[in-house]
Amino acid sequence: MNARASFTRMDESSREDWATIVPEAMKMARTLPDRVLDHLRLLDGDFGGFPVDRLTHCLQTATLAHRDGRDEEYVCCALLHDIGDTLGSFNHPDIAAAILQPFVSEANLWMVQQHGIFQGHNFFHHIGLDRDLREQFRGHPHFERTAEFVERYDNPAFDPAAEALPLSFFEPMLRRLMAQPKQSIYKRAMQEG
């Protein structure tokens, strides 16, 4: 059994308690890619009425981005853009963005977080919503990047006959991306710990 801190209230914790907690947190952080990959696998076989299951859609999106020469960070964003479907039925882009936030640029984060509204341009009018909802962001520095992501990678990735590289192909990219956060309030503590 692992050592445990002795406090029952956070405001009663000590430096010694945190000397116990931080190494455990670092172990947990190192296995983040495993948990993310496991969660992606939950999308396998979940069609939700779509022509391909949600995992295949994510793999096709990432495959298109990879084949188009996008960098690993972008490809990982393409891979994870819909990972939130199972937990965030009403806000799946926010779930994906929360997972990616410590590891990606502001531009890629915004793209993932807003992709649902931008994809809505292709179907919102069929379900009684405003297909031009994305126009509220017109002029935003990442508007065109997000529109392009949807048009080139997210939108065409529902084809049962299209190429979808296996998850194992993307796993090394995801592991490299998540090896070290770019921004996090815990970054310094994790580096020193």
LOGU-339827 format. One record per residue: residue in one letter; residue number from 1; z, y, x of N, C-alpha, C in turn. Coordinates in steps of 0.001 Angstrom, whole numbers, plus 500000, padded with zeros to 6 digits. Atoms other than C-alpha are relative to their C-alpha. Last residue first. Layout:
! residues N
SITE code pos   n.up n.north n.east  ca.up ca.north ca.east   c.up c.north c.east
SITE    A NUM      Z       Y      X      Z        Y       X      Z       Y      X
...
//
This chain:
! residues 193
SITE code pos   n.up n.north n.east  ca.up ca.north ca.east   c.up c.north c.east
SITE    G 193 499211  501174 500319 492180   516652  509014 499501  498770 500597
SITE    E 192 498856  500058 499107 490705   519735  510690 500784  498695 499840
SITE    Q 191 500478  500041 498619 487265   519331  509131 501153  499848 500983
SITE    M 190 500614  501316 499781 488731   518411  505734 499505  499886 501446
SITE    A 189 498944  501005 499968 491069   521395  505752 499431  498624 500303
SITE    R 188 499244  499833 498759 488196   523723  506657 501091  498926 500130
SITE    K 187 500797  500323 498824 485915   522430  503906 500810  500060 501299
SITE    Y 186 499289  501000 499200 488526   522433  501129 499317  499694 501327
SITE    I 185 498719  499406 499612 487381   525664  499447 500784  499045 500899
SITE    S 184 498916  500578 500784 483932   524153  499559 501281  500692 500434
SITE    Q 183 499034  499054 500537 480607   525222  500979 500993  499264 499112
SITE    K 182 500397  498692 499484 478174   523369  503193 500974  501068 499545
SITE    P 181 500283  498907 500939 479876   520045  502571 499601  501281 500728
SITE    Q 180 499219  498808 499657 479472   517343  505220 499679  501112 499012
SITE    A 179 499143  500259 498839 478260   513767  504853 500905  501185 500326
SITE    M 178 498593  499945 500389 476957   514370  501324 500961  499731 501158
SITE    L 177 499693  498770 500739 473406   515266  502326 501502  500137 499760
SITE    R 176 500043  498873 499056 473224   512535  504965 500386  501307 499308
SITE    R 175 498859  500133 499083 474422   509903  502486 500023  501140 501022
SITE    L 174 498808  499591 500732 471960   511133  499856 501230  499934 500895
SITE    M 173 500080  498548 500200 469078   510917  502305 501268  500510 499334
SITE    P 172 499675  499318 498733 470131   507416  503388 499960  501524 499897
SITE    E 171 498595  500106 499612 470268   506302  499713 500313  500663 501344
SITE    F 170 499359  498681 500012 466827   507605  498757 501444  499976 500504
SITE    F 169 500785  499080 499178 464859   504483  499702 500702  501346 500147
SITE    S 168 499688  500266 498589 467625   502222  498340 499210  500904 500940
SITE    L 167 498805  499229 499654 467149   503859  494931 500367  499817 501469
SITE    P 166 498693  500559 500377 463691   502344  494804 501153  500901 500441
SITE    L 165 499401  500653 498839 460528   504497  494944 501388  499491 499617
SITE    A 164 498580  499646 499886 459163   505210  491495 500548  499235 501195
SITE    E 163 499211  500501 498878 455393   505254  491176 501441  500502 499905
SITE    A 162 499910  499175 498787 453946   506001  487774 500875  499343 501062
SITE    A 161 500925  500493 498981 452931   503376  485185 500106  500760 501326
SITE    P 160 499661  501371 499609 455950   503871  482901 499099  499439 501107
SITE    D 159 501176  500862 500082 455283   507637  482967 500354  498586 500456
SITE    F 158 499690  500855 501154 458260   509868  482200 498898  498958 499788
SITE    A 157 499284  501203 499557 458336   511779  485500 500490  499143 498828
SITE    P 156 500894  501165 499989 455615   514332  484648 500693  498667 500301
SITE    N 155 500856  500173 501170 458067   517026  483444 499121  498751 500077
SITE    D 154 499209  500478 501136 460719   516681  486164 499105  499658 498809
SITE    Y 153 499210  501204 499736 458481   516866  489264 500728  499453 498770
SITE    R 152 500562  500945 499027 455655   519397  489205 500733  498664 500073
SITE    E 151 501430  500252 500178 456343   521444  486053 499480  498882 500905
SITE    V 150 500243  500663 501279 460141   521173  486063 498534  499605 499878
SITE    F 149 499328  501294 499968 460521   521951  489742 499722  499217 498718
SITE    E 148 500830  500905 499208 457904   524732  489467 500618  498601 500066
SITE    A 147 501181  500289 500823 459815   526439  486656 499087  499013 500734
SITE    T 146 499550  500915 501046 462982   526146  488748 498847  499623 499083
SITE    R 145 499648  501270 499349 461390   527693  491845 500361  498957 498936
SITE    E 144 501257  500692 499679 459775   530414  489701 500257  498648 500639
SITE    F 143 500749  500351 501214 463098   531442  488155 498769  499162 500343
SITE    H 142 500323  501426 499966 465087   531304  491412 499238  499527 498763
SITE    P 141 500628  500442 498742 465220   535049  492184 499578  498524 500020
SITE    H 140 498961  500567 499124 465881   535866  488512 499318  499483 501267
SITE    G 139 499614  499010 499003 463066   538019  487070 501117  499520 500913
SITE    R 138 501198  499422 499367 462733   535897  483940 500447  501114 500934
SITE    F 137 499842  500005 498553 466129   534300  483288 498802  500583 500738
SITE    Q 136 498824  499193 499697 466324   535116  479576 500225  500115 501508
SITE    E 135 500411  498621 499733 462774   533762  479467 501180  500929 500247
SITE    R 134 499997  499737 498557 464168   530239  479806 499649  501454 500325
SITE    L 133 498631  499694 499589 464960   530262  476082 500076  500317 501497
SITE    D 132 500035  498932 499010 461208   530362  475429 501396  500438 500439
SITE    R 131 500601  500518 498771 461137   526991  473671 499969  501053 501110
SITE    D 130 500918  499007 499443 463553   528335  471077 499462  499498 501335
SITE    L 129 499421  499045 499056 465144   525370  469330 498913  500916 500542
SITE    G 128 499452  498827 500671 464148   523488  466180 500683  501002 500912
SITE    I 127 498666  500325 500540 463675   520056  467713 500708  501227 499428
SITE    H 126 500079  501208 500820 459924   520143  468405 501338  499651 499350
SITE    H 125 500633  499655 501278 460069   523781  469608 499867  498788 499073
SITE    F 124 499020  499396 500915 462552   522704  472291 499400  500310 498625
SITE    F 123 499687  500763 501214 459971   520350  473840 500940  500677 499012
SITE    N 122 500965  501046 500349 458136   521661  476907 500307  499274 498691
SITE    H 121 501258  499332 500328 460005   524961  477276 498958  498984 499522
SITE    G 120 500060  499725 501428 463156   522867  477113 498731  500716 499566
SITE    Q 119 500707  501146 500578 462409   521708  480647 499859  500192 498493
SITE    F 118 501403  499868 499606 463396   525236  481740 499166  498835 499468
SITE    I 117 500572  498895 500777 466635   525112  479759 498515  500159 500321
SITE    G 116 500050  500414 501399 467456   521706  481206 499380  501058 499102
SITE    H 115 501213  500771 500284 466508   522769  484745 499892  499582 498535
SITE    Q 114 500816  499411 501074 469119   525548  484804 498822  499131 499582
SITE    Q 113 499168  499563 501123 471911   523865  486779 499169  500520 498830
SITE    V 112 499442  501162 500697 469520   521943  489002 500758  500449 498753
SITE    M 111 501111  500780 500544 467483   525033  489929 500527  498804 499201
SITE    W 110 500427  499297 501210 470620   527131  490392 498885  499221 499297
SITE    L 109 498937  500130 500992 471999   524565  492854 499574  500642 498681
SITE    N 108 500072  501347 500558 468700   524358  494710 501062  499780 498933
SITE    A 107 501269  500152 500720 468530   528126  495173 499898  498619 499354
SITE    E 106 499896  499297 501281 472221   528453  496079 498741  499794 499161
SITE    S 105 500207  498555 499988 471762   525872  498797 500173  500581 498604
SITE    V 104 501360  499462 500093 473177   522382  498546 499979  501523 500003
SITE    F 103 500931  500514 499005 476197   520304  499550 498639  500676 500051
SITE    P 102 499520  499833 498623 479310   521684  497860 498936  499745 501073
SITE    Q 101 499598  498649 499560 477459   522317  494573 500510  500093 501435
SITE    L 100 500801  499518 498872 475774   518898  494214 500523  501285 500640
SITE    I  99 500009  501002 498933 478345   517157  492027 499321  500545 501248
SITE    A  98 498627  500101 499477 478991   520270  489936 500083  498990 501145
SITE    A  97 499744  498847 499134 475248   520870  489583 501398  499937 500605
SITE    A  96 500761  500183 498760 474688   517352  488245 500281  501137 500973
SITE    I  95 499367  501121 499307 477468   517815  485681 499304  499782 501344
SITE    D  94 498757  499502 499402 476191   521266  484686 500714  498910 500790
SITE    P  93 500297  499295 498759 472677   519872  484160 501258  500525 500706
SITE    H  92 500261  500849 498838 474083   517271  481724 499623  500769 501271
SITE    N  91 500111  499097 498849 475557   519835  479341 499692  499244 501288
SITE    F  90 500372  498669 500455 475555   518381  475817 499874  501007 501140
SITE    S  89 501087  500088 500978 475558   514680  476677 499510  501370 499532
SITE    G  88 500178  498655 500546 477619   515401  479758 498852  500036 499014
SITE    L  87 498711  499331 500181 479049   512070  480867 499897  501360 499326
SITE    T  86 499027  500900 500620 476057   509727  480565 501330  500680 499709
SITE    D  85 500356  500422 501362 473332   512340  481092 501079  499150 499335
SITE    G  84 498985  499637 500984 475100   513891  484092 499716  499518 498588
SITE    I  83 498877  500933 499866 472952   512073  486645 501074  500262 498946
SITE    D  82 499587  500486 501320 469946   514034  485328 501171  499012 500070
SITE    H  81 500053  498939 501005 469237   516242  488380 500470  499549 498618
SITE    L  80 498753  499887 500758 470502   513618  490837 499924  500939 498798
SITE    L  79 499420  501304 500310 467221   512396  492315 501191  500114 499051
SITE    A  78 500899  500640 500961 465522   515791  492131 500571  498652 499557
SITE    C  77 499812  499262 501258 468528   517382  493833 499121  499393 498913
SITE    C  76 498724  500465 500553 468343   514651  496467 500331  500737 498698
SITE    V  75 500246  501341 500538 464658   515467  496992 501280  499432 499384
SITE    Y  74 500747  499836 501248 465510   519158  497404 499778  498645 499332
SITE    E  73 499088  499371 500953 468147   518401  500032 499329  500134 498634
SITE    E  72 499048  500973 500534 465831   515952  501768 500957  500605 498981
SITE    D  71 498956  500425 499057 463015   518465  502199 501019  499102 499302
SITE    R  70 498761  499221 500123 460007   518561  499877 501057  499462 500963
SITE    G  69 499530  499435 498736 456791   517019  501187 501247  500856 499913
SITE    D  68 500530  498641 499893 454972   516425  497878 500519  500714 501250
SITE    R  67 501429  500132 499692 455576   512671  498185 499338  501370 500184
SITE    H  66 500133  500538 498635 459312   513416  498330 498531  499936 500413
SITE    A  65 499571  498942 499067 459229   515645  495233 499834  499544 501452
SITE    L  64 501000  498926 500032 457184   513081  493286 500350  501110 500990
SITE    T  63 501198  500510 499325 459490   510280  494405 498917  501066 500039
SITE    A  62 499748  499932 498550 462585   512288  493421 498779  499527 500794
SITE    T  61 499889  498577 499662 461249   512845  489894 500182  500163 501504
SITE    Q  60 501349  499424 500012 460126   509214  489658 500024  501467 500396
SITE    L  59 500733  500515 498837 463559   507999  490765 498583  500553 500056
SITE    C  58 499441  499348 498805 465324   510249  488244 499256  499557 501255
SITE    H  57 500377  498579 500054 463013   509092  485432 500505  500734 501250
SITE    T  56 501405  499918 499601 463446   505470  486520 499527  501449 499979
SITE    L  55 500055  500200 498550 467212   505915  486320 498564  500111 500492
SITE    R  54 499555  498782 499319 466957   507448  482843 500000  499850 501524
SITE    D  53 498546  499815 500021 464905   504615  481424 500380  501178 500887
SITE    V  52 499394  500683 498850 461203   505141  480872 501511  500182 499914
SITE    P  51 500924  501051 499545 459216   506014  477709 500513  499203 501212
SITE    F  50 501052  499519 499094 462238   507912  476287 499084  498854 500444
SITE    G  49 501218  499689 500743 464205   506694  473237 498843  500466 500877
SITE    G  48 499742  498881 500896 467558   506908  475020 498781  500421 499207
SITE    F  47 501250  499311 500352 466090   504623  477665 500237  501218 499124
SITE    D  46 499640  499042 501051 469307   503499  479342 498763  500853 499690
SITE    G  45 500072  500640 501311 468182   500411  481290 500360  500899 498833
SITE    D  44 500973  501081 500050 469342   501818  484628 500048  499324 498634
SITE    L  43 501151  499514 500750 471282   505052  484059 498919  498930 499841
SITE    L  42 499659  500075 501426 474536   503361  485115 498826  500436 499120
SITE    R  41 500364  501335 500490 472881   502859  488517 500357  499811 498520
SITE    L  40 501443  499997 500264 473119   506613  489064 499558  498659 499415
SITE    H  39 500197  499289 501265 476888   506303  488680 498510  500095 499650
SITE    D  38 499543  500860 501103 477065   503630  491346 499759  500670 498654
SITE    L  37 501014  501044 500160 474965   505814  493662 500368  499042 498860
SITE    V  36 501163  499343 500601 477336   508732  493084 498887  498974 499765
SITE    R  35 499694  499764 501412 480351   506504  493733 498827  500664 499281
SITE    D  34 499932  501302 500682 478881   505196  496980 500235  500183 498502
SITE    P  33 501361  500490 500271 477872   508719  498061 499991  498650 499282
SITE    L  32 500655  499289 501101 481479   509868  497532 498574  499498 499764
SITE    T  31 500603  500968 500927 482878   507165  499830 499344  500680 498791
SITE    R  30 501021  500791 499305 483503   509524  502744 499318  498994 499075
SITE    A  29 501205  499182 499846 485298   511947  500422 498880  499206 500668
SITE    M  28 500652  499902 501314 487826   509278  499411 498683  500774 500114
SITE    K  27 500548  501335 500270 488672   508538  503031 499222  500014 498687
SITE    M  26 501179  500150 499137 489041   512287  503625 499356  498629 499813
SITE    A  25 501088  499228 500616 491360   512598  500625 498720  499873 500823
SITE    E  24 500452  500782 501145 493516   509804  502047 498839  500707 499297
SITE    P  23 500793  501147 499515 493689   511622  505381 499486  499109 498870
SITE    V  22 501309  499604 499462 494651   514827  503516 499218  498820 500577
SITE    I  21 501056  499880 501009 497427   513277  501386 498621  500253 500623
SITE    T  20 500277  501301 500602 499839   512014  504046 498764  500077 499102
SITE    A  19 500435  500807 498859 499810   515157  506198 499708  498565 499545
SITE    W  18 501430  499754 499838 499975   516972  502867 499432  499290 501220
SITE    D  17 500708  500611 501121 503334   515412  502126 498487  500134 500188
SITE    E  16 499998  501444 499756 504534   516324  505617 499279  499249 498872
SITE    R  15 501036  500237 498996 503491   519963  505057 499899  498490 500285
SITE    S  14 499700  499554 498633 505685   519893  501964 498793  499745 500905
SITE    S  13 500616  500791 498929 505195   519648  498200 500291  500631 501359
SITE    E  12 498940  500563 499166 507699   521263  495839 499434  499162 501139
SITE    D  11 499328  498900 499296 505142   523574  494238 501184  499524 500836
SITE    M  10 500813  499511 498896 503011   520499  493454 500718  501101 500782
SITE    R   9 500637  498746 500411 505757   518977  491350 499260  500546 501207
SITE    T   8 500328  500234 501415 506983   515377  491680 499394  501248 499363
SITE    F   7 499715  498975 501003 507020   515433  495460 499661  499533 498592
SITE    S   6 498723  500197 500694 507340   512395  497790 500263  501001 498874
SITE    A   5 499183  498793 499942 503812   511965  499110 501242  499798 499140
SITE    R   4 500119  499038 501093 502504   508442  499327 500901  501196 500259
SITE    A   3 498862  499069 500066 501797   505977  502110 499746  500992 498874
SITE    N   2 500088  498759 499229 499111   503444  501292 501267  500825 499855
SITE    M   1 500000  498817 500848 500000   500000  500000 500000  501238 500887
//
